[in-house]
Amino acid sequence: MTFRRLRDDKGSTIPLYVWLVGMLLFVAFVFFVFAKGAVARNGAQSAADAAALAAAQEVRDELTEGFLGGLKAGDWDDWLDGDGFLGDGEAAAADLAAANDSSLTSLDTGSLDGNPSFTAAVETNYTVGDSLIPGTENTRANAEATAVIEPRCTVEVDIDPAKDVKFTCDGSGPWEIDPKNPGEIADLPKAKDLFAVRLAD
């Protein structure tokens, strides 16, 4: 009697074991799908961050060139405010998005806290891939990011920009340049001295 009951108990646990294994495999597949989606989203966000920063850095270079050109023209102080640029950095943003296997879908130039901002939106060139969830094989990840150019320098008060070039930058200290003889490019402020580029919070 006891032996027969043991055999019956053993036989009844096999279907339960098979069911549990099947459930565990299903849960593992679902987690795998979500992990693939998370990887795609992270890739899209990295591409958006890189694209926005590239756009801002390209415009920062334009502002720096304008500043250097304005030393003799007498309008250098206008460039230090982060105004007067014409480009939007779209070419650089598209290149960085492509380097991260994504495509730039839009780039908007705006203002954040009074400073120039660049919002890049991207879509990955790759999809989540095949999975148990219908439709994911054609799903692409999207993300956007905003980068800001922050002027780092303040102009000395009560000076004539056409005659004097005096300003102080956070991180590189005070600068005084002879507008008639600015000197070598290597001795003048660099883009990173004049402007900071960061991702918006």
C-alpha positions, 0 to 999 in steps of 0.5 A: 500500500505504501509502495503504491502511494509513493509511485502515485505521488511520483507520477503526479509530480512530473506534470507539475515539474514540466509545467514549472520548467515551462513557466520558467522558460517563458519568464526567461524569454520575456525578460530577454525581450525586455533586456533587448528593448533596454539595450536599444533604448540605451543605445538611442539615448547615447546617440542622442546625447552625442548628437546634441553635444556635437551640435553645441560644440560645432556652434561653440567653435563658430562663436570662438571664431567670431570672438577671435575675428572680433578682436580687431573689429571691436565687437568681440564682447558680443560673441562672448555672450553666446549670440550671433551664431548662424549655424545649428550644428546639424551636420555634426549632430548627424555624423555623431548619430550615424557613428552610433548606428542611429539617424538624426530625425530632428534638431531644434535650436532654442534657449535654456536659462538664456543660453543657446540650446540644441535638442537632438532627436534620433532613431536607431537604425537597428530594431529590437529584433525577433521575440515572443511579442509580436511587432517588436521585430520592426520596432526601433528605439527613439530618444532625444537630448538637449545640450547647452552652451554656457558662456564662461566669461564676464567682460570688464565694466566701463571699457571700450571694446574697440580699444580694450579687450579685458575679460575674466573667464571661469577656470582660466582667469583674467585675460587682457589682449591688445586688439591691434596686436592679438598675438599668436592663435596658440596664446589666445583663449580656446573654445573651452576657455570661453564656453562650456558645453553640457547636457541639460539636466 
